Amino acid sequence: MPTDAVRRFLAALDPEHRQAVGARSHEEQERLAAAWERELEADDELDTLDELSPPAAEAEAARRVLNRE
């Protein structure tokens, strides 16, 4: 997975979670970023939000991924 996805995932997180996830291994960051991308692709509600505010949709998907952890 490109590091680009990890950077985008980290950018979607709030500062507290960004720091916590940033301290994890690169492999773990890639796993979370992949889950985040799947969440963005799979959820129809996020599609609607993405049309209104892409950063808000990315942040919501990131929250969902971390809540499942």
C-alpha positions, -999 to 999 in steps of 0.1 A, spaced: 0 0 0 14 34 -8 26 55 20 3 82 6 -28 64 20 -11 64 55 -5 101 52 -41 108 42 -54 86 70 -32 103 96 -44 137 82 -80 127 87 -75 119 124 -78 144 152 -45 155 167 -47 132 197 -54 101 176 -29 112 149 -1 111 175 -12 77 189 -15 61 155 18 78 144 36 60 173 24 26 160 45 4 136 44 13 99 27 -21 92 0 -12 117 -5 22 102 -8 6 67 -34 -19 81 -54 10 96 -51 31 64 -64 1 43 -93 -3 66 -100 34 64 -100 33 26 -124 3 26 -147 22 50 -147 52 26 -155 30 -4 -181 8 12 -203 31 32 -231 49 12 -236 75 39 -200 86 36 -205 90 -2 -232 116 5 -210 133 31 -181 132 7 -201 152 -18 -207 179 8 -174 178 26 -146 153 16 -125 161 48 -156 155 70 -162 121 53 -125 111 57 -126 121 94 -158 102 100 -143 71 83 -111 74 104 -132 77 136 -151 45 127 -119 26 120 -104 35 153 -136 28 172 -135 -7 159 -100 -12 172 
